[in-house]
Amino acid sequence: NIKPDVYSLHIVSNIRYRYATTVVTSRVANRANTSKEIFFTVVLPKTAFISGFLMEIDGNVYRAHVKEKKEAKKKYDAAVSSGQTAAHVVQR
């Protein structure tokens, strides 16, 4: 059972006055011959939020779209079950 390999993690924060933006870049390699699911967890302060998400796979950039929680999970599950590349961002 070959697990995905996180081989790079880069974090850049820019703080101006009382507002901060942080960009987290993670590079992951799937060395298996089959699709794998990977989980990426970030702890955020109570007043923070995720304002954007994108994936780059083989030079193609996929930008996330904000959806209602149940609709987003349903679309993610459908994409995964059909073998498509998919991402699902959940803020708790």
Secondary structure, DSSP 8 states (H G I E B T S, - for coil): ----EEEEEEEEEEEETTEEEEEEEEEEE--SSS-----------TT------EEEETTEEEE-----HHHHHHHHHHHHHTT---------
